[in-house]
Amino acid sequence: MSAAAWASLQAAAGPVSRETFDRLVEFETVFQKWNRRINLAA
């Protein structure tokens, strides 16, 4: 867990638990993996 990423999320979304942050990091990893194959953000 990156302290800078944690602080950035806190600034944008308000208080977020460490568990939620960890889930969001995992989601980002999976999203980026699949977005290379299929345009998921369109």
Residue pairs with C-beta under 8 A, 6 or more apart in sequence:
1 18
1 21
1 22
1 25
5 21
5 25
6 21
9 16
9 21
9 24
10 16
16 24
31 40
34 40
35 41
